[in-house]
Amino acid sequence: LKLREIKEIIKKEYNYKIPEKTDIDPEGERLAGKYAQEKFNSDFIFITHYPWKEKPFYTMPDPENSEETCGFDLIFKGMEITTGSQRIHLYDKLIENMKKKNIKPDGMEFYLNSFKYAMPPHGGWGMGSERIIQQMLGLESIKQAILFPRDVKRLSP
């Protein structure tokens, strides 16, 4: 579902208004997971079309609505476990996006050079394996799923 759609569903079905920001807060993720289970009998739900202004410069804008992106989050049992998007693969569009986000291309040649010579269409994503383990095992804290968890009081094993 698109981000704007799931926000409306959560508000209507669960009488919960997601705080005025563009992303979904943890309670919103939990309710999106609950909705997926009730409506689709699924532990998973993809949320797509996040606002362009909130995503990195390399995220492809939606061709039908440039204010949104071709990006997604995957919610598993009420928790985001991965995020990803289609990436901009055209050099000129990438430079244009950088400038729109006030990022200077100078100093980014190491990254940009590969786009000068026909970068193919592509995407990318990052996954939190510890989050998956936490959700699969029903652990209360993600620290229980990490071999050497770090926090403000523990920075090294």
N, C-alpha and C positions, 0 to 999 in steps of 0.2 A: 504494500500500500504506500501511497505517497505520504510524505510527512504531514502535509496539511490535512489529508484525509484521516490519518490515525489520530491526530489531535482532536478533530471533530468527533470521531467515534468515542474516544476516551471521555470527552466532555459529556456527550449524550448518554452513553451506556453506563458510565461509572460516576457521573457527576463530579468529575475531577478536572479542573482547569490547569493545564500545564503552565508553569510560571512564564511570564512574558520574556521569553528568549527564544531563539530559533531552534535549539535542539530540544530533545526530550530529557527530562530529569529522571533519576532512578525510579521514582514512583510511576512515572509515565511508561517507562520500559516494562516495569512489572505488570502494569495494566494492559499494555500492548500484548505481552505474553499471555495474560489471562484471556484476552479477546481471541488470540490465535487458537488457544486450547478450546474455548467454548464454541467459536464459529467454525473453525476448520479442523478441529481435533488434531492439532499440530503443536509441537513444542517450539516450532520455528516460525518466525515471521520476518520478512525483509521489509525494511522501511527505506523508501527511495526519495529522490528529488529534494535533497537538502538545499538551503539557500546558497547561492554562489558566493555571497559576501563572507560566509563562514568557512568556506573550504579553501584548501591550498591553491596556489596559482596554477598548478598543473592539472587541476580537475576540469574535465570537459563540461562546459555549460550545456544544458539541455537545448537541442536545436529548436524546440517548440516554445521554450520559455527561457530566455537568457538569464533570468533572475534565479533559476534553479539549476541544479547540476545533475549529471549522470552518475550520481554517487549513491551509496547505500550503507545501511547498517544491518547486520543480522542479529536479531534478538533470539536467544535460546532460553526458554523457561524464565522469561522476564528479565534477562540481563544481556546487554550488548556483548557479543563475543568476537565480532569482527566488523571492520569498516573498510570500504573500498570504493573505487570509482573507475570509470573510463578516464583515460588520461588524454590530454591534448598531445597530438603527435606532429602537428605542423609548426615549424619554427616560427613563422610570422605570428601565428595565433598565440603561441607561448609567450613571445616577447610582448605582444599586445596585452595579454593577461597580467604579466608581471608589472607592466607600467600602470595598469588600472588598479593594482594592489600596492602601488608605491614601492615596488621592489626594483632595484637597479640591476640591469643585466650585467653590468661590469662586475667582474669577479666571479661570475657564474659560468664562464666559458667552458670549464671542465664538464658541466652538465649540458649546456646548450649546444656544444659542438656536435654531439651525436644527432641532434634534430636537424642540422643543416643538410644532411645527406639522406633524406627519405626514411625517417623513422616510421615503422609500420604502426597502424592502429593497435593500441594495447590498453591494458588496464592493470590495476594493482590493488592489493589488499593486505591488511595486517590482521593477524589473529592472536587472541589472548588464550594460549593453551591452558593456563591456570584457571581462567574463567570457565572454560569448558569443564575442566575437572571439578571445579567447585559446584557447578550446576548439576553435573551428572551424579555426583556423590551426595548432593544436598548439604554441603558444608556451609556453616554459618559465616565463616570468614575466608576470604581468599588466601590469607596467610596459612591456613590449614592445607592448601593445595600447593604451596611453594616449599621447596627443600630448604632454602635459606632466605626466609622473608626479610625484607628491609623496611625500616621505618625511621622515624626521627631519632630513636634511641639505639638503633642497630643499623650501621652502615656497611658492615662487612661480616662475613660468616664468623 
